[in-house]
Amino acid sequence: MKIVHAADLHIDSPLRGLERYEGAPFERVRGATREAFRNVVALCLRESASFLVLAGDVFDGDWKDINTGMFFVRELLRLREVGCRVLLLRGNHDFELTRALRLPEHVREFGPPRSKDHSFVFDDDGVAFHGVSYATQKVVDSLLPEYPAPLGRGLLEIGVLHTNATGSSEHAAYAPCTVRELTAHGYAYWALGHVHGHAVLAREPWVVYPGNTQGRNARETGRKGCVVLDCEGALVRDVRFVDTAVMRWVQHELALDADDSRDDLLEKARSSLRSLAEDHDLTAVRLRITGATRAHADVCRDHQRLVAQIRTDAMDDGLDLWLEKIELATSPATSLSELRDARGLVADLLRSVERVRNDEGDAELHMLARALDPLRKKGGKELLDLKLDDPDVLRRLLAGAESLLAQRLTEGSSE
């Protein structure tokens, strides 16, 4: 017998802030959570699964319209045609919404605390499922006391729980419990939800997070999907992870070498993006370029053009890839501390810049602002918008100027 365990579908999750990014693939990203659930259903059909377990957060809060719920029911009906039954648990994001749906008869929904429907037994298949849905959005106490003891009778017993069992700081500490508490309860498998990263917390018995089925932002990187349980009698023999995401998020760091030039930076960025785009239909990339490198002077001098060129190169290559963010975080090939500690004009100049930048009373920064103001007024709109009366703005400008100055002066001295 095979059972598919999925969680945290967050169907039609809103794409907050995506409008800030030019070229963002709105429609494809908007539909990604639906496509991921279609992939879960297709997996159940392909594997001839007897059950699909949904361990909470099927939805993502209030629906924009009823179509979200209708889509979910249509997909569930595909499973009814092949006899795959569904066990549904409500998590913190959908504790109310599933009540508004009239679910098909092959779907069993776990009840909230102090209610019925905490266990569903399928004697013909030799399996029992135990679960407790959220009654409120915030569940700060453990739900484990609500879970019945194992029924015995040679059944495969599976607990379904939406919980932060790892103490993850990235997720609210809802329905807290420990892995030791779970393994001691007596079930053969714990089907967990809430934490969005796939993790096998224990194997005897099994305690498993499938992770969410589709990453929704740049923090949710890596493979996303669900798991397939291969069961025999009262035991889970194996657990396999299956990728269901249609779009992946990647945070990629590219470290430049000391002798790399501007052209090397662009070519290495282009090559990295080609590699990232090869093994997935759509990839959203947050690219960070680092390294103590000769190209740092060009980064300081031509930051916006370099970012635009990297984006243009990706488009020219026809990559099915969206550059969500590009961060140029390089540094001079020769460290500033080494240059300041040396003797000569370069060292004196850098120490002066550092003294002004670190001026605690801001007096020297105010003097610098007054000296620069006539130049600011003669510049274009970009210079006019600079708030030179803000010491923090000046410090950021000086930090960039310091790096550029060091790079240019040392380049000149090496010729």
NURO-399991 format. One record per residue (C-alpha): residue number from 1; residue in one letter; y, x, z. Coordinates in Angstrom, 3 decimals, decimal comma, padded with zeros to 6 digits. Layout:
N
NUM_A_Y_X_Z .
...
***
This chain:
415
1_M_000,000_000,000_000,000 .
2_K_003,520_001,168_-000,803 .
3_I_006,744_000,270_000,989 .
4_V_010,265_001,171_-000,159 .
5_H_012,824_001,871_002,585 .
6_A_016,526_001,803_001,679 .
7_A_019,748_001,473_003,675 .
8_D_023,531_001,592_003,396 .
9_L_023,818_000,185_-000,105 .
10_H_027,458_-000,808_000,520 .
11_I_027,377_-002,978_-002,600 .
12_D_030,825_-003,258_-004,222 .
13_S_032,334_-000,832_-001,739 .
14_P_036,110_-000,704_-002,392 .
15_L_037,407_002,455_-004,073 .
16_R_040,375_003,151_-001,847 .
17_G_042,836_005,724_-003,177 .
18_L_041,123_006,220_-006,530 .
19_E_044,243_005,041_-008,344 .
20_R_045,983_008,277_-007,312 .
21_Y_043,829_010,302_-009,682 .
22_E_044,630_010,443_-013,367 .
23_G_041,536_010,090_-015,502 .
24_A_039,371_008,628_-012,733 .
25_P_036,434_006,644_-014,244 .
26_F_037,332_003,425_-012,438 .
27_E_034,824_001,078_-014,026 .
28_R_031,864_003,437_-013,790 .
29_V_032,572_004,295_-010,177 .
30_R_033,230_000,662_-009,283 .
31_G_029,831_-000,347_-010,625 .
32_A_027,913_002,615_-009,181 .
33_T_026,740_000,887_-005,973 .
34_R_025,368_-002,046_-007,999 .
35_E_023,571_000,256_-010,412 .
36_A_022,087_002,175_-007,494 .
37_F_020,620_-001,054_-006,058 .
38_R_019,248_-001,961_-009,479 .
39_N_017,532_001,425_-009,389 .
40_V_016,033_000,584_-005,980 .
41_V_014,653_-002,676_-007,360 .
42_A_013,338_-000,911_-010,460 .
43_L_011,598_001,604_-008,188 .
44_C_009,892_-001,224_-006,290 .
45_L_008,660_-002,665_-009,585 .
46_R_007,523_000,710_-010,892 .
47_E_005,652_001,584_-007,710 .
48_S_004,215_-001,940_-007,316 .
49_A_005,649_-001,923_-003,804 .
50_S_004,446_-004,615_-001,425 .
51_F_007,645_-004,547_000,658 .
52_L_011,278_-003,485_000,432 .
53_V_012,952_-002,716_003,778 .
54_L_016,769_-002,820_003,858 .
55_A_017,932_-001,199_007,111 .
56_G_021,510_-002,477_007,285 .
57_D_024,898_-002,240_005,541 .
58_V_023,769_-003,904_002,364 .
59_F_027,410_-004,860_001,902 .
60_D_030,695_-003,217_002,863 .
61_G_032,592_-005,914_004,717 .
62_D_034,489_-008,810_003,215 .
63_W_033,597_-009,627_-000,377 .
64_K_036,293_-009,794_-002,989 .
65_D_034,460_-012,836_-004,359 .
66_I_031,085_-014,576_-004,193 .
67_N_029,803_-012,542_-007,172 .
68_T_028,854_-009,737_-004,788 .
69_G_026,415_-012,003_-002,965 .
70_M_025,179_-013,595_-006,181 .
71_F_024,389_-010,179_-007,643 .
72_F_022,348_-009,306_-004,566 .
73_V_020,321_-012,531_-004,742 .
74_R_019,640_-012,094_-008,478 .
75_E_018,176_-008,644_-007,845 .
76_L_016,031_-009,969_-004,986 .
77_L_014,612_-012,636_-007,289 .
78_R_013,317_-009,918_-009,603 .
79_L_011,139_-008,749_-006,718 .
80_R_009,804_-012,239_-006,002 .
81_E_008,259_-012,374_-009,465 .
82_V_005,929_-009,466_-008,610 .
83_G_005,201_-010,454_-005,013 .
84_C_007,350_-007,768_-003,354 .
85_R_008,664_-009,156_-000,065 .
86_V_011,957_-008,067_001,499 .
87_L_012,788_-007,312_005,135 .
88_L_016,542_-007,502_005,717 .
89_L_018,467_-006,218_008,743 .
90_R_022,204_-006,687_009,234 .
91_G_024,278_-003,614_010,149 .
92_N_027,853_-003,124_011,292 .
93_H_029,339_-003,678_007,823 .
94_D_027,481_-006,896_006,989 .
95_F_026,646_-008,503_010,328 .
96_E_028,373_-011,739_009,228 .
97_L_028,141_-011,852_005,472 .
98_T_024,420_-012,312_004,951 .
99_R_024,670_-015,540_006,954 .
100_A_026,749_-016,968_004,103 .
101_L_023,886_-016,405_001,656 .
102_R_020,945_-018,687_001,113 .
103_L_018,294_-016,025_000,796 .
104_P_015,137_-016,542_-001,290 .
105_E_011,987_-017,507_000,600 .
106_H_010,348_-014,106_000,072 .
107_V_013,130_-012,491_002,159 .
108_R_012,737_-012,212_005,929 .
109_E_015,902_-011,582_007,927 .
110_F_015,751_-010,046_011,398 .
111_G_017,623_-011,964_014,071 .
112_P_020,329_-010,610_016,430 .
113_P_019,671_-009,747_020,112 .
114_R_018,313_-012,506_022,360 .
115_S_017,109_-014,549_019,394 .
116_K_013,897_-015,176_017,531 .
117_D_012,749_-013,432_014,373 .
118_H_012,528_-009,913_015,771 .
119_S_009,032_-009,443_014,344 .
120_F_007,353_-010,417_011,081 .
121_V_003,602_-009,979_010,788 .
122_F_001,738_-009,958_007,478 .
123_D_-001,904_-010,056_008,502 .
124_D_-003,238_-010,004_004,947 .
125_D_-001,504_-006,653_004,415 .
126_G_-002,141_-005,380_007,931 .
127_V_001,516_-004,631_008,655 .
128_A_004,110_-005,758_011,214 .
129_F_007,863_-005,197_010,968 .
130_H_010,142_-005,240_014,016 .
131_G_013,938_-005,271_013,850 .
132_V_017,148_-006,453_015,527 .
133_S_020,242_-007,251_013,474 .
134_Y_023,803_-006,707_014,652 .
135_A_025,493_-009,748_016,177 .
136_T_028,909_-008,059_016,185 .
137_Q_030,504_-005,269_014,211 .
138_K_030,500_-002,801_017,098 .
139_V_027,238_-002,365_018,964 .
140_V_027,872_000,286_021,607 .
141_D_024,666_-000,199_023,632 .
142_S_021,130_000,684_022,633 .
143_L_019,148_-002,065_020,923 .
144_L_015,787_-000,489_021,756 .
145_P_015,184_-002,754_024,799 .
146_E_015,134_-005,685_022,341 .
147_Y_012,241_-004,223_020,339 .
148_P_008,786_-005,525_021,314 .
149_A_005,930_-003,271_022,293 .
150_P_003,394_-002,558_019,533 .
151_L_001,183_-005,558_018,830 .
152_G_-001,935_-003,490_018,277 .
153_R_-004,729_-005,252_016,351 .
154_G_-004,968_-002,286_013,967 .
155_L_-001,637_-003,140_012,311 .
156_L_000,714_-000,693_010,642 .
157_E_003,836_-001,183_012,813 .
158_I_007,286_-000,393_011,451 .
159_G_010,585_-000,549_013,362 .
160_V_013,805_-001,205_011,461 .
161_L_017,005_-000,093_013,219 .
162_H_020,624_000,550_012,246 .
163_T_021,614_003,363_014,606 .
164_N_023,254_006,728_015,091 .
165_A_020,185_008,484_016,447 .
166_T_021,443_011,968_015,604 .
167_G_024,830_011,801_017,341 .
168_S_026,490_012,371_013,962 .
169_S_030,267_012,715_014,326 .
170_E_030,725_011,356_010,789 .
171_H_029,444_007,925_011,815 .
172_A_030,303_005,589_014,677 .
173_A_027,983_005,874_017,685 .
174_Y_026,566_002,380_017,215 .
175_A_023,262_001,266_018,808 .
176_P_022,791_004,794_020,189 .
177_C_019,334_006,123_020,974 .
178_T_017,434_009,403_020,813 .
179_V_014,624_010,545_018,559 .
180_R_012,448_011,009_021,657 .
181_E_012,969_007,364_022,604 .
182_L_011,994_006,269_019,112 .
183_T_008,842_008,364_018,895 .
184_A_007,749_007,169_022,333 .
185_H_007,999_003,488_021,421 .
186_G_004,597_003,377_019,717 .
187_Y_005,434_002,377_016,138 .
188_A_004,013_004,337_013,185 .
189_Y_007,338_004,476_011,333 .
190_W_011,013_003,954_012,131 .
191_A_013,078_002,805_009,135 .
192_L_016,611_003,786_010,113 .
193_G_020,028_003,088_008,609 .
194_H_023,701_003,926_009,300 .
195_V_023,727_007,711_008,705 .
196_H_024,389_008,387_005,009 .
197_G_022,416_011,604_004,648 .
198_H_018,655_011,621_004,011 .
199_A_016,803_013,091_006,992 .
200_V_013,272_013,126_008,345 .
201_L_013,824_013,356_012,104 .
202_A_010,139_013,272_013,067 .
203_R_006,713_012,982_011,411 .
204_E_004,341_012,001_014,236 .
205_P_005,349_009,224_014,193 .
206_W_007,778_009,090_011,297 .
207_V_011,508_008,653_012,006 .
208_V_013,447_008,574_008,734 .
209_Y_016,949_008,048_007,405 .
210_P_016,827_007,414_003,641 .
211_G_020,607_008,014_003,390 .
212_N_022,831_005,779_001,312 .
213_T_021,761_004,864_-002,202 .
214_Q_025,024_005,990_-003,823 .
215_G_027,670_008,446_-002,612 .
216_R_031,074_006,772_-002,442 .
217_N_033,525_009,642_-001,984 .
218_A_033,849_013,429_-001,980 .
219_R_032,453_013,670_001,565 .
220_E_029,176_012,038_000,537 .
221_T_027,703_014,865_-001,489 .
222_G_024,148_015,754_-002,423 .
223_R_021,224_013,599_-003,505 .
224_K_021,414_009,913_-002,641 .
225_G_018,587_007,424_-002,749 .
226_C_015,761_005,815_-000,810 .
227_V_012,205_006,640_000,271 .
228_V_008,726_005,430_-000,707 .
229_L_006,061_005,143_001,995 .
230_D_002,438_005,679_000,982 .
231_C_000,443_003,782_003,588 .
232_E_-003,245_003,586_004,429 .
233_G_-004,457_001,291_007,168 .
234_A_-002,286_001,702_010,258 .
235_L_-000,889_005,050_009,099 .
236_V_001,931_006,275_006,888 .
237_R_000,331_009,078_004,891 .
238_D_003,404_010,337_003,071 .
239_V_007,128_009,695_002,599 .
240_R_008,797_010,560_-000,721 .
241_F_012,528_010,650_-001,396 .
242_V_013,657_009,125_-004,723 .
243_D_017,162_009,593_-006,141 .
244_T_018,846_006,293_-007,061 .
245_A_022,465_007,393_-007,508 .
246_V_024,148_006,999_-010,887 .
247_M_027,049_009,228_-009,906 .
248_R_026,966_012,268_-007,652 .
249_W_029,752_013,939_-005,707 .
250_V_029,856_017,726_-005,522 .
251_Q_032,042_020,127_-003,553 .
252_H_031,756_023,406_-005,440 .
253_E_033,275_026,725_-004,396 .
254_L_033,841_029,423_-007,004 .
255_A_034,521_032,913_-005,610 .
256_L_036,379_035,271_-007,955 .
257_D_035,876_039,032_-008,044 .
258_A_038,654_041,499_-007,230 .
259_D_039,209_042,515_-010,870 .
260_D_039,138_038,990_-012,317 .
261_S_042,132_038,045_-014,439 .
262_R_043,633_034,684_-015,279 .
263_D_041,303_034,397_-018,290 .
264_D_038,313_035,258_-016,117 .
265_L_039,305_032,503_-013,683 .
266_L_039,435_029,934_-016,471 .
267_E_036,182_031,046_-018,075 .
268_K_034,291_031,093_-014,765 .
269_A_035,611_027,634_-013,892 .
270_R_034,536_026,362_-017,312 .
271_S_031,060_027,860_-016,968 .
272_S_030,600_026,439_-013,457 .
273_L_031,573_022,945_-014,563 .
274_R_029,190_023,071_-017,512 .
275_S_026,326_023,928_-015,155 .
276_L_027,244_021,141_-012,721 .
277_A_027,347_018,547_-015,501 .
278_E_023,963_019,450_-016,983 .
279_D_021,593_017,604_-014,652 .
280_H_023,324_014,258_-014,026 .
281_D_024,972_011,505_-016,057 .
282_L_028,249_011,487_-014,139 .
283_T_029,437_014,047_-011,627 .
284_A_032,620_013,915_-009,548 .
285_V_033,605_017,441_-008,587 .
286_R_035,932_018,833_-005,944 .
287_L_036,417_022,401_-007,157 .
288_R_037,707_025,110_-004,830 .
289_I_038,463_028,546_-006,269 .
290_T_038,678_031,401_-003,765 .
291_G_038,556_035,190_-003,605 .
292_A_040,788_038,212_-003,126 .
293_T_041,539_038,770_-006,775 .
294_R_043,920_040,154_-009,375 .
295_A_044,337_036,608_-010,709 .
296_H_046,137_035,584_-007,524 .
297_A_049,544_036,457_-008,988 .
298_D_048,951_033,983_-011,824 .
299_V_047,780_031,373_-009,310 .
300_C_051,044_031,716_-007,375 .
301_R_053,220_031,846_-010,467 .
302_D_051,453_029,250_-012,646 .
303_H_049,514_027,018_-010,286 .
304_Q_050,061_023,676_-012,030 .
305_R_049,375_025,029_-015,516 .
306_L_046,111_026,586_-014,364 .
307_V_044,975_023,312_-012,810 .
308_A_045,900_021,444_-015,996 .
309_Q_044,077_024,010_-018,154 .
310_I_040,871_023,678_-016,106 .
311_R_041,003_019,903_-016,565 .
312_T_041,722_020,274_-020,286 .
313_D_038,814_022,692_-020,764 .
314_A_036,442_020,224_-019,119 .
315_M_037,628_017,483_-021,479 .
316_D_037,374_019,793_-024,497 .
317_D_033,747_020,526_-023,622 .
318_G_033,005_016,793_-023,541 .
319_L_031,502_017,024_-020,067 .
320_D_030,446_013,799_-018,364 .
321_L_032,330_014,975_-015,343 .
322_W_035,378_013,953_-013,371 .
323_L_037,421_016,574_-011,557 .
324_E_038,430_014,690_-008,434 .
325_K_040,393_017,645_-007,046 .
326_I_041,047_021,309_-007,870 .
327_E_042,095_023,637_-005,084 .
328_L_043,259_027,164_-005,897 .
329_A_042,885_029,109_-002,642 .
330_T_042,861_032,719_-003,803 .
331_S_044,468_035,712_-002,090 .
332_P_045,794_039,115_-003,234 .
333_A_043,201_041,742_-004,138 .
334_T_044,801_043,965_-001,506 .
335_S_045,182_042,251_001,858 .
336_L_048,692_041,614_003,162 .
337_S_047,834_043,115_006,540 .
338_E_046,883_046,414_004,873 .
339_L_050,115_046,457_002,888 .
340_R_052,254_045,678_005,953 .
341_D_050,625_048,481_007,940 .
342_A_051,347_051,047_005,238 .
343_R_054,574_053,023_004,740 .
344_G_057,205_052,613_002,089 .
345_L_059,331_049,943_000,432 .
346_V_056,519_047,392_-000,075 .
347_A_055,507_047,539_003,598 .
348_D_059,124_047,256_004,793 .
349_L_059,767_044,268_002,533 .
350_L_056,594_042,433_003,606 .
351_R_057,321_043,026_007,279 .
352_S_060,775_041,539_006,778 .
353_V_059,347_038,442_005,115 .
354_E_056,804_038,066_007,914 .
355_R_059,527_038,364_010,558 .
356_V_061,605_035,609_008,950 .
357_R_058,546_033,378_008,451 .
358_N_057,498_033,726_012,093 .
359_D_060,999_033,305_013,546 .
360_E_060,407_031,094_016,593 .
361_G_063,998_029,938_016,942 .
362_D_064,310_029,209_013,201 .
363_A_067,733_030,941_013,110 .
364_E_066,759_033,318_010,295 .
365_L_065,111_030,474_008,403 .
366_H_068,355_028,475_008,561 .
367_M_070,285_031,506_007,289 .
368_L_067,803_031,844_004,420 .
369_A_068,152_028,148_003,590 .
370_R_071,953_028,475_003,353 .
371_A_071,611_031,536_001,133 .
372_L_069,169_029,775_-001,197 .
373_D_071,048_026,474_-001,404 .
374_P_073,382_027,509_-004,300 .
375_L_070,314_028,552_-006,321 .
376_R_068,558_025,302_-005,486 .
377_K_071,503_023,257_-006,762 .
378_K_071,509_025,139_-010,067 .
379_G_067,793_024,517_-010,627 .
380_G_066,035_021,512_-012,069 .
381_K_064,764_018,404_-010,335 .
382_E_061,790_020,240_-008,813 .
383_L_064,132_022,624_-006,958 .
384_L_066,549_019,866_-005,986 .
385_D_063,712_018,007_-004,293 .
386_L_062,906_020,982_-002,058 .
387_K_063,814_020,301_001,567 .
388_L_065,064_023,735_002,523 .
389_D_066,448_022,420_005,794 .
390_D_062,860_021,854_006,955 .
391_P_061,546_025,089_008,573 .
392_D_057,920_024,153_007,802 .
393_V_058,731_023,789_004,091 .
394_L_060,415_027,179_004,096 .
395_R_057,474_028,783_005,859 .
396_R_055,079_027,456_003,222 .
397_L_057,332_028,734_000,451 .
398_L_057,599_032,143_002,097 .
399_A_053,831_032,387_002,474 .
400_G_053,393_031,835_-001,257 .
401_A_056,245_034,156_-002,121 .
402_E_054,827_036,831_000,161 .
403_S_051,481_036,802_-001,640 .
404_L_053,101_036,809_-005,070 .
405_L_055,509_039,575_-004,085 .
406_A_052,716_041,759_-002,759 .
407_Q_050,666_041,234_-005,902 .
408_R_053,495_042,032_-008,292 .
409_L_054,731_045,078_-006,370 .
410_T_051,269_046,590_-006,004 .
411_E_050,524_045,932_-009,676 .
412_G_053,704_047,754_-010,592 .
413_S_052,886_050,694_-008,364 .
414_S_049,442_051,127_-009,904 .
415_E_050,662_051,459_-013,512 .
***
